[in-house]
Amino acid sequence: MSAAQTLRKVHFTGICGTAMGSLAAALRDRGVRVTGSDDNVYPPMSTFLEGKGISIAKGFHPENLPSDADFVVVGNAMTRGNPEVEAILNRKLLYYSLPEALKIFFLRGRHNLVVAGTHGKTTTTSLLAWIFESAGLAPSWLIGGIPNNLGQGCRLGDSKYFILEGDEYDTAFFDKRSKFIHYLPELLIVNNIEFDHADIFRDLEDVMISFRRLVQIVPSEGMVLLNADDPNCRALAEKCPAPLLEVGFSPNAGNHINDVQYGRESSAFTLFGEKFEIPMIGEFNVRNAAMAVSAAHFYNVPFADIRHALKTFTGIRRRQEVRGEAGGVTVIDDFGHHPTAIAQTLEGLRVKFPQGKLLAVFEPRSNTTRRAVFQDVLPRAFEKADGVVLAKVARMDQLPESERLNPEKVVSDLRAAGKKAFYEPDTAAIVARVSEMATAGDAVVVFSNGGFDNIHVKLLDCLGAKG
């Protein structure tokens, strides 16, 4: 009997994080009793967990911790001083970080396919898991989002394949290594490397150190797939002890992406002399798909199965997700929060919506975009937008003013470049401003990695009443 099969009850402190909630649901599917607590409870994760029959205690309290739990999974947002963390330590309960729990109970002895990089991890991991699932390989997976084809972000099965989104963010307050260090990769994809997570990394070189450690643990019988078009990825190749292959548009790429065609609803490309089509737009999604194709080919998945999976992929919640249309205006939800991700998403949406105005709403909410590190870069990210509305910096009281992003300056820089741009301090003002700017045939994309006060529904209601 495996260690995983002996589990009876597990508690998650910080259960509404995407990976935490996904693992909790997967354990529930295996018959494990699951409890959890969080103070940021909002859809889609909250409703997803409720649908699994997992009740969420709102707020962190020592009494939330069951005395009969096999162990507690401590989310990486938890810190000393949190009432549950303090109770766990004082009561000497057995606890793990999420990556530790995965490694101990589920990853040892498996063929682990890990997708890493600053951007595109969720999409690439979802594509790869769907390819394996469509091919009848029944993989386990852990994804930092909810792919529509798969229905949930995690499944714990008995297949020898485990497909994981490998995050470079730190593991827990008691383990400051990147999460992906725990994932025992046999095949590793590195999509790209940029500076991000300014709360834990000092600079780009600090980020590179984590990725160098990651490539060092890929076995000699494994494989590393690197983005041939990214100089930081190419730099990893210099000291990679495992076999590696570069994938990209560069003519020097071992797996060269050819014959790319971009449409309003789909993109097509050629790889390995085979033509593939994806119902997604943008160069970045073509590269994501090419990485997934290359990984599946390494495990001898037939091209026909790969082609069918790509063509039938139906996307991921909160990744260019159309939330509705009202008054002739399309409202889109996107998780993008790094300037590169924002720029790439807008570039793709400009192709999808070539006629009307493309309006962008941005909430500086991530631990990096709340800071001033992207102050001068952020305005350029909105080049493809016809109008931009910035929200106030989330949790701004946690940062000294000198270290905070100044959204009014971003707006000023955008206006200096000839762009219609506004700073609005609350959701009601943002909704009113966007409703004033938008007309039939336009599209509005909301960029946030949080719930953003249910702004999508409020926008649709206001636009509908106007129309």
VEXDREN-2710 file (C-alpha; in Angstrom, 1 decimal):
% VEXDREN-2710
k/r/px/py/pz
1/MET/0.0/0.0/0.0
2/SER/1.4/3.4/-1.0
3/ALA/1.7/6.3/1.5
4/ALA/-1.1/8.1/-0.4
5/GLN/-3.5/5.2/0.1
6/THR/-3.2/5.4/3.9
7/LEU/-4.5/9.0/4.1
8/ARG/-7.7/9.6/5.9
9/LYS/-8.0/13.3/6.7
10/VAL/-6.0/16.4/5.7
11/HIS/-6.5/20.1/6.6
12/PHE/-5.4/22.9/4.3
13/THR/-4.5/26.2/5.8
14/GLY/-4.9/28.7/3.0
15/ILE/-7.1/26.3/0.9
16/CYS/-8.3/28.9/-1.7
17/GLY/-4.9/29.2/-3.4
18/THR/-5.2/27.7/-6.9
19/ALA/-2.8/24.9/-6.3
20/MET/-3.9/24.3/-2.7
21/GLY/-7.6/24.1/-3.7
22/SER/-6.8/21.9/-6.6
23/LEU/-4.9/19.4/-4.5
24/ALA/-7.6/19.5/-1.8
25/ALA/-10.3/18.7/-4.4
26/ALA/-8.2/15.8/-5.8
27/LEU/-7.7/14.3/-2.4
28/ARG/-11.5/14.6/-1.8
29/ASP/-12.0/12.7/-5.0
30/ARG/-9.9/9.9/-3.6
31/GLY/-12.1/9.6/-0.6
32/VAL/-9.9/11.6/1.8
33/ARG/-11.8/13.8/4.3
34/VAL/-10.7/17.4/3.6
35/THR/-11.1/20.5/5.7
36/GLY/-9.8/24.0/5.0
37/SER/-9.6/27.6/6.0
38/ASP/-8.9/30.9/4.2
39/ASP/-9.6/34.6/4.5
40/ASN/-9.7/35.2/0.7
41/VAL/-12.8/33.2/-0.3
42/TYR/-14.1/34.1/-3.8
43/PRO/-15.0/32.3/-7.1
44/PRO/-14.0/30.4/-9.0
45/MET/-12.1/28.4/-6.3
46/SER/-14.6/28.9/-3.5
47/THR/-17.5/27.6/-5.6
48/PHE/-15.4/24.8/-7.1
49/LEU/-14.5/23.5/-3.6
50/GLU/-18.1/23.9/-2.4
51/GLY/-19.1/21.7/-5.4
52/LYS/-16.7/19.1/-4.1
53/GLY/-18.4/19.1/-0.7
54/ILE/-15.5/20.8/1.0
55/SER/-16.6/23.4/3.6
56/ILE/-14.3/26.4/4.0
57/ALA/-13.9/28.0/7.4
58/LYS/-13.6/31.8/6.8
59/GLY/-10.7/33.2/8.7
60/PHE/-7.8/31.5/10.5
61/HIS/-8.5/30.1/13.9
62/PRO/-6.9/27.4/16.0
63/GLU/-10.2/25.6/16.4
64/ASN/-10.3/25.0/12.6
65/LEU/-7.5/22.5/13.0
66/PRO/-8.9/18.9/13.3
67/SER/-7.2/16.9/16.0
68/ASP/-7.5/13.7/13.9
69/ALA/-5.9/15.1/10.7
70/ASP/-3.1/13.0/9.3
71/PHE/-1.3/16.2/8.6
72/VAL/-1.8/19.9/7.7
73/VAL/-0.8/21.5/4.4
74/VAL/0.4/25.0/5.0
75/GLY/0.0/27.4/2.1
76/ASN/2.9/29.5/1.0
77/ALA/1.0/32.7/1.8
78/MET/0.9/31.8/5.5
79/THR/3.3/33.5/7.8
80/ARG/4.3/33.4/11.5
81/GLY/1.7/35.1/13.5
82/ASN/-1.1/33.5/11.7
83/PRO/-3.3/31.9/14.4
84/GLU/-3.4/28.5/12.7
85/VAL/0.3/28.5/12.0
86/GLU/1.0/29.3/15.6
87/ALA/-1.4/26.5/16.8
88/ILE/0.2/24.0/14.4
89/LEU/3.7/24.7/15.9
90/ASN/2.6/24.9/19.5
91/ARG/0.5/21.7/19.2
92/LYS/3.4/20.0/17.4
93/LEU/1.2/18.8/14.6
94/LEU/2.6/17.2/11.5
95/TYR/2.7/19.7/8.7
96/TYR/4.0/20.0/5.1
97/SER/4.2/22.6/2.4
98/LEU/2.1/21.7/-0.6
99/PRO/5.2/20.8/-2.7
100/GLU/6.5/18.6/0.1
101/ALA/3.2/16.8/0.4
102/LEU/3.2/16.1/-3.3
103/LYS/6.7/14.9/-3.4
104/ILE/6.3/12.5/-0.4
105/PHE/2.9/11.1/-1.3
106/PHE/2.5/11.3/-5.0
107/LEU/5.6/12.1/-7.1
108/ARG/8.3/9.5/-6.2
109/GLY/8.6/6.8/-8.8
110/ARG/6.5/8.7/-11.4
111/HIS/7.4/10.2/-14.8
112/ASN/7.0/13.8/-13.8
113/LEU/6.6/16.4/-16.5
114/VAL/7.1/19.9/-15.1
115/VAL/6.3/23.1/-16.9
116/ALA/8.2/26.2/-15.6
117/GLY/8.8/29.8/-16.7
118/THR/7.5/33.3/-16.0
119/HIS/4.7/33.1/-18.5
120/GLY/2.5/30.5/-20.1
121/LYS/2.9/27.8/-17.4
122/THR/-0.9/27.2/-16.9
123/THR/-1.7/27.1/-20.6
124/THR/1.2/24.8/-21.5
125/THR/0.5/22.5/-18.6
126/SER/-3.2/22.3/-19.4
127/LEU/-2.4/21.6/-23.1
128/LEU/0.0/18.8/-22.1
129/ALA/-2.4/17.2/-19.6
130/TRP/-5.2/17.3/-22.2
131/ILE/-2.9/15.7/-24.8
132/PHE/-2.1/12.8/-22.5
133/GLU/-5.7/12.5/-21.3
134/SER/-7.0/12.5/-24.9
135/ALA/-4.4/9.8/-25.8
136/GLY/-5.8/7.5/-23.1
137/LEU/-2.8/7.8/-20.8
138/ALA/-4.9/9.0/-17.8
139/PRO/-2.2/11.3/-16.3
140/SER/-2.3/12.8/-12.9
141/TRP/-1.9/16.6/-13.0
142/LEU/-1.5/19.7/-10.9
143/ILE/-2.3/23.0/-12.6
144/GLY/-2.6/26.6/-11.2
145/GLY/-5.9/27.1/-12.9
146/ILE/-9.0/25.3/-14.0
147/PRO/-8.8/24.0/-17.6
148/ASN/-12.2/23.6/-19.1
149/ASN/-11.4/20.3/-20.7
150/LEU/-10.3/18.7/-17.5
151/GLY/-12.8/20.3/-15.1
152/GLN/-10.4/20.8/-12.2
153/GLY/-6.8/21.8/-11.6
154/CYS/-5.6/18.6/-10.0
155/ARG/-6.2/14.9/-10.4
156/LEU/-4.4/12.2/-8.5
157/GLY/-4.6/8.9/-10.4
158/ASP/-2.5/5.8/-10.7
159/SER/-0.9/6.5/-14.0
160/LYS/2.9/6.6/-14.2
161/TYR/2.6/10.2/-15.7
162/PHE/2.2/13.3/-13.5
163/ILE/2.1/16.6/-15.2
164/LEU/2.7/19.7/-13.0
165/GLU/2.8/23.4/-13.3
166/GLY/6.2/24.3/-11.7
167/ASP/6.1/27.7/-10.0
168/GLU/9.3/29.5/-9.1
169/TYR/7.7/31.2/-6.1
170/ASP/8.9/30.2/-2.7
171/THR/7.6/27.0/-1.1
172/ALA/6.5/28.2/2.4
173/PHE/7.6/30.4/5.3
174/PHE/9.8/27.6/6.5
175/ASP/11.2/26.7/3.1
176/LYS/12.3/29.6/0.8
177/ARG/13.3/27.4/-2.1
178/SER/11.2/27.6/-5.3
179/LYS/8.3/25.2/-5.3
180/PHE/9.5/23.4/-8.5
181/ILE/12.6/22.2/-6.7
182/HIS/10.4/19.6/-5.0
183/TYR/8.8/18.2/-8.2
184/LEU/11.3/15.6/-9.3
185/PRO/11.2/16.5/-13.0
186/GLU/12.0/13.9/-15.6
187/LEU/10.9/16.2/-18.4
188/LEU/11.3/19.9/-17.8
189/ILE/9.8/22.7/-19.9
190/VAL/11.2/26.2/-19.4
191/ASN/8.9/28.6/-21.3
192/ASN/10.8/31.9/-20.6
193/ILE/12.5/33.7/-17.7
194/GLU/11.9/37.3/-16.7
195/PHE/12.2/39.2/-13.4
196/ASP/9.1/38.7/-11.3
197/HIS/8.1/38.1/-7.7
198/ALA/9.9/41.1/-6.4
199/ASP/8.9/40.3/-2.9
200/ILE/11.2/37.2/-2.8
201/PHE/13.8/37.7/-5.6
202/ARG/16.3/40.6/-5.6
203/ASP/16.8/40.8/-9.3
204/LEU/16.9/38.7/-12.5
205/GLU/20.1/36.9/-11.5
206/ASP/18.4/35.8/-8.3
207/VAL/15.6/34.3/-10.4
208/MET/18.2/32.6/-12.7
209/ILE/19.8/30.9/-9.7
210/SER/16.5/29.1/-9.0
211/PHE/16.2/27.9/-12.6
212/ARG/19.8/26.7/-12.6
213/ARG/19.1/24.6/-9.5
214/LEU/16.0/23.2/-11.3
215/VAL/17.9/22.0/-14.4
216/GLN/20.5/20.4/-12.2
217/ILE/18.0/17.8/-10.8
218/VAL/16.7/16.6/-14.2
219/PRO/18.1/13.0/-14.6
220/SER/20.4/12.0/-17.5
221/GLU/17.7/9.9/-19.0
222/GLY/15.3/12.8/-18.9
223/MET/14.8/15.9/-21.2
224/VAL/14.9/19.7/-20.9
225/LEU/12.9/21.8/-23.4
226/LEU/14.0/25.4/-23.5
227/ASN/12.6/28.4/-25.3
228/ALA/15.0/29.0/-28.2
229/ASP/13.8/32.7/-28.5
230/ASP/14.6/33.7/-24.9
231/PRO/18.2/34.6/-24.1
232/ASN/17.7/33.8/-20.4
233/CYS/16.5/30.3/-21.3
234/ARG/19.4/29.8/-23.7
235/ALA/21.8/30.8/-20.9
236/LEU/20.5/27.8/-18.9
237/ALA/21.7/25.5/-21.6
238/GLU/25.4/26.2/-20.8
239/LYS/25.4/24.1/-17.6
240/CYS/22.5/21.7/-18.1
241/PRO/23.6/18.1/-17.3
242/ALA/20.5/16.5/-18.9
243/PRO/19.8/16.2/-22.6
244/LEU/18.1/19.4/-23.9
245/LEU/16.3/20.7/-26.9
246/GLU/15.5/24.2/-27.9
247/VAL/12.0/25.0/-29.2
248/GLY/10.9/28.2/-30.9
249/PHE/10.8/30.4/-34.0
250/SER/14.6/30.9/-34.1
251/PRO/16.1/29.1/-37.1
252/ASN/18.7/27.7/-34.7
253/ALA/16.0/25.9/-32.7
254/GLY/16.2/22.1/-32.7
255/ASN/12.4/22.1/-32.8
256/HIS/11.7/24.9/-35.2
257/ILE/8.2/26.3/-35.4
258/ASN/7.2/26.8/-39.1
259/ASP/4.4/28.0/-41.3
260/VAL/2.6/30.0/-38.6
261/GLN/-0.9/31.3/-39.5
262/TYR/-2.9/33.5/-37.1
263/GLY/-6.6/33.8/-37.4
264/ARG/-9.3/35.6/-35.3
265/GLU/-10.3/32.4/-33.5
266/SER/-7.4/30.0/-34.0
267/SER/-3.7/29.6/-34.9
268/ALA/-1.9/27.0/-37.0
269/PHE/1.7/26.0/-37.2
270/THR/4.0/23.2/-38.3
271/LEU/6.4/21.2/-36.1
272/PHE/8.2/17.9/-36.8
273/GLY/6.8/18.3/-40.3
274/GLU/3.3/18.0/-39.0
275/LYS/0.6/20.7/-39.0
276/PHE/-1.2/21.5/-35.8
277/GLU/-4.1/23.9/-35.1
278/ILE/-5.1/25.4/-31.7
279/PRO/-8.4/27.4/-31.0
280/MET/-6.3/30.1/-29.4
281/ILE/-4.7/33.3/-30.7
282/GLY/-1.3/34.9/-30.4
283/GLU/2.3/34.0/-30.9
284/PHE/2.8/33.1/-27.2
285/ASN/0.0/30.5/-27.4
286/VAL/1.7/28.9/-30.5
287/ARG/4.9/28.6/-28.6
288/ASN/3.1/27.2/-25.6
289/ALA/1.4/24.6/-27.8
290/ALA/4.8/23.8/-29.5
291/MET/6.3/23.1/-26.1
292/ALA/3.4/20.7/-25.2
293/VAL/3.7/19.0/-28.6
294/SER/7.5/18.5/-28.1
295/ALA/7.0/17.1/-24.6
296/ALA/4.3/14.7/-25.8
297/HIS/6.5/13.5/-28.7
298/PHE/9.3/12.7/-26.2
299/TYR/6.9/10.2/-24.6
300/ASN/5.9/8.8/-28.0
301/VAL/2.3/10.1/-28.0
302/PRO/1.1/9.7/-31.7
303/PHE/0.8/12.9/-33.7
304/ALA/-2.8/12.1/-34.5
305/ASP/-3.7/12.1/-30.8
306/ILE/-1.7/15.3/-30.3
307/ARG/-3.4/17.0/-33.2
308/HIS/-6.9/16.0/-32.0
309/ALA/-6.2/17.2/-28.4
310/LEU/-4.9/20.6/-29.6
311/LYS/-7.9/21.1/-31.8
312/THR/-10.4/20.2/-29.1
313/PHE/-8.8/22.3/-26.3
314/THR/-11.3/24.7/-24.8
315/GLY/-9.2/27.0/-22.7
316/ILE/-8.7/27.8/-19.1
317/ARG/-10.8/29.9/-16.8
318/ARG/-9.4/33.4/-16.3
319/ARG/-7.2/33.1/-19.4
320/GLN/-8.8/35.4/-22.1
321/GLU/-12.1/34.1/-20.7
322/VAL/-15.2/35.8/-22.2
323/ARG/-17.4/36.5/-19.2
324/GLY/-20.3/37.8/-21.3
325/GLU/-21.6/40.5/-23.7
326/ALA/-23.9/43.4/-22.8
327/GLY/-24.9/46.4/-24.8
328/GLY/-22.8/44.9/-27.7
329/VAL/-19.6/45.1/-25.5
330/THR/-17.6/41.9/-24.8
331/VAL/-16.2/41.6/-21.3
332/ILE/-13.1/39.4/-20.9
333/ASP/-11.3/38.2/-17.7
334/ASP/-7.6/37.6/-17.8
335/PHE/-5.1/36.6/-15.1
336/GLY/-2.3/38.6/-16.6
337/HIS/-0.4/40.8/-14.2
338/HIS/3.2/40.9/-15.5
339/PRO/3.8/43.6/-18.2
340/THR/4.9/41.0/-20.8
341/ALA/1.7/38.9/-20.2
342/ILE/-0.5/42.0/-20.5
343/ALA/1.2/43.0/-23.7
344/GLN/0.9/39.6/-25.3
345/THR/-2.7/39.2/-24.3
346/LEU/-3.6/42.6/-25.8
347/GLU/-1.7/41.7/-29.0
348/GLY/-3.7/38.5/-29.4
349/LEU/-7.1/40.2/-28.5
350/ARG/-6.3/42.9/-31.1
351/VAL/-6.4/40.2/-33.7
352/LYS/-9.6/38.7/-32.3
353/PHE/-11.3/42.1/-32.1
354/PRO/-10.0/44.1/-35.0
355/GLN/-12.9/46.5/-35.5
356/GLY/-14.0/48.1/-32.2
357/LYS/-12.0/49.6/-29.4
358/LEU/-10.0/47.4/-27.1
359/LEU/-10.2/48.7/-23.5
360/ALA/-8.0/47.5/-20.7
361/VAL/-8.7/47.6/-16.9
362/PHE/-5.7/46.7/-14.7
363/GLU/-5.6/46.1/-10.9
364/PRO/-2.0/46.2/-9.5
365/ARG/-2.5/43.3/-7.1
366/SER/0.5/40.9/-7.4
367/ASN/3.4/41.2/-5.1
368/THR/5.5/42.6/-8.0
369/THR/3.0/44.9/-9.8
370/ARG/2.1/46.6/-6.4
371/ARG/5.8/47.7/-6.3
372/ALA/7.5/50.3/-8.4
373/VAL/9.8/47.8/-10.2
374/PHE/7.6/48.0/-13.4
375/GLN/6.8/51.7/-13.0
376/ASP/8.5/52.7/-16.3
377/VAL/7.7/49.4/-18.2
378/LEU/4.0/49.1/-17.4
379/PRO/2.8/51.9/-19.8
380/ARG/4.4/50.2/-22.8
381/ALA/2.4/47.0/-21.9
382/PHE/-0.8/48.7/-22.9
383/GLU/0.4/49.7/-26.4
384/LYS/-2.3/47.7/-28.2
385/ALA/-5.2/49.1/-26.0
386/ASP/-7.3/52.0/-27.2
387/GLY/-8.1/53.0/-23.6
388/VAL/-6.8/52.1/-20.1
389/VAL/-8.2/52.3/-16.6
390/LEU/-6.0/51.6/-13.6
391/ALA/-7.3/50.7/-10.2
392/LYS/-5.7/51.5/-6.9
393/VAL/-2.8/49.4/-5.7
394/ALA/-4.1/46.5/-3.6
395/ARG/-3.0/46.3/0.0
396/MET/-1.2/49.6/-0.5
397/ASP/-0.8/50.1/3.3
398/GLN/1.7/47.2/3.4
399/LEU/4.3/49.1/1.3
400/PRO/6.1/52.3/1.9
401/GLU/5.0/55.0/-0.6
402/SER/8.6/55.1/-2.0
403/GLU/8.3/51.4/-3.0
404/ARG/4.8/51.4/-4.3
405/LEU/3.7/51.6/-7.9
406/ASN/2.3/55.0/-8.7
407/PRO/-0.8/54.4/-10.9
408/GLU/-1.4/58.1/-11.5
409/LYS/2.1/58.3/-13.0
410/VAL/1.4/55.3/-15.3
411/VAL/-1.8/57.1/-16.4
412/SER/0.2/60.3/-17.0
413/ASP/2.8/58.4/-19.1
414/LEU/0.0/56.8/-21.1
415/ARG/-1.6/60.1/-21.8
416/ALA/1.7/61.6/-22.9
417/ALA/1.9/58.8/-25.4
418/GLY/-1.5/59.8/-26.8
419/LYS/-3.5/57.1/-25.0
420/LYS/-6.8/57.6/-23.2
421/ALA/-6.1/56.6/-19.7
422/PHE/-7.7/57.1/-16.3
423/TYR/-7.0/56.3/-12.6
424/GLU/-10.1/55.4/-10.6
425/PRO/-9.8/54.5/-6.9
426/ASP/-12.8/52.1/-6.5
427/THR/-14.8/49.5/-8.5
428/ALA/-17.9/51.7/-8.9
429/ALA/-15.8/54.5/-10.4
430/ILE/-14.0/52.1/-12.8
431/VAL/-17.4/50.6/-13.9
432/ALA/-18.8/54.0/-14.6
433/ARG/-15.7/55.1/-16.5
434/VAL/-15.6/52.0/-18.7
435/SER/-19.3/52.2/-19.3
436/GLU/-18.8/55.8/-20.5
437/MET/-15.9/54.8/-22.8
438/ALA/-17.3/51.6/-24.3
439/THR/-19.8/51.4/-27.2
440/ALA/-21.3/48.5/-29.2
441/GLY/-18.6/46.4/-30.9
442/ASP/-15.9/47.1/-28.3
443/ALA/-14.1/44.7/-26.0
444/VAL/-13.1/45.2/-22.4
445/VAL/-10.4/43.0/-20.8
446/VAL/-9.9/43.1/-17.1
447/PHE/-6.4/42.1/-15.8
448/SER/-6.3/40.9/-12.2
449/ASN/-5.0/37.9/-10.3
450/GLY/-7.7/38.3/-7.7
451/GLY/-11.4/38.6/-7.4
452/PHE/-11.4/42.3/-8.1
453/ASP/-14.7/43.0/-6.3
454/ASN/-16.7/40.9/-8.9
455/ILE/-16.1/43.7/-11.4
456/HIS/-16.9/41.6/-14.4
457/VAL/-20.5/41.1/-13.3
458/LYS/-20.8/44.7/-12.3
459/LEU/-19.5/45.8/-15.7
460/LEU/-21.9/43.6/-17.6
461/ASP/-24.9/44.8/-15.5
462/CYS/-23.9/48.5/-16.1
463/LEU/-23.3/48.0/-19.8
464/GLY/-26.6/46.1/-20.1
465/ALA/-28.5/48.9/-18.4
466/LYS/-26.9/51.5/-20.6
467/GLY/-27.6/49.5/-23.8
END
